[in-house]
Amino acid sequence: MATLQYNITSVAPAELLKRGDNVSNAKTITLANVHASASADVDLFIYDVANNKSFHILKNVGIPHGTTLVLGSEDGISFNNSARGFSMRIQVDAGDGSTAVPVDVIIKQ
């Protein structure tokens, strides 16, 4: 079982899983707000590159500072991540669309 780790520190969308990574059945996705005082607004979504469409798993979910959110298989995080499937992306900010809030992401497969 592989584990992938990411430090998200920008408001720009970040690609967690590229199309073709073949991580279609993640066991858990952990999102930890590591900022000292700011809450993080998180969008976690799969992205259809061929049709330029996003499908949200989380949309504008607030994670208070010092708090961790854990998504498991019961939260519907499996998707087609084959070469013809979807990528997984994340976008994080302070709720204003322009202020970065650092979030650590761990994907266990």
Beta strands, then each sheet from edge to edge (+ up, - down):
strand 1: 3-8
strand 2: 14-17
strand 3: 28-33
strand 4: 40-48
strand 5: 53-63
strand 6: 68-72
strand 7: 87-93
strand 8: 103-108
sheet 1: 1+ 8- 3+ 6-
sheet 2: 2+ 7- 4+ 5-
end
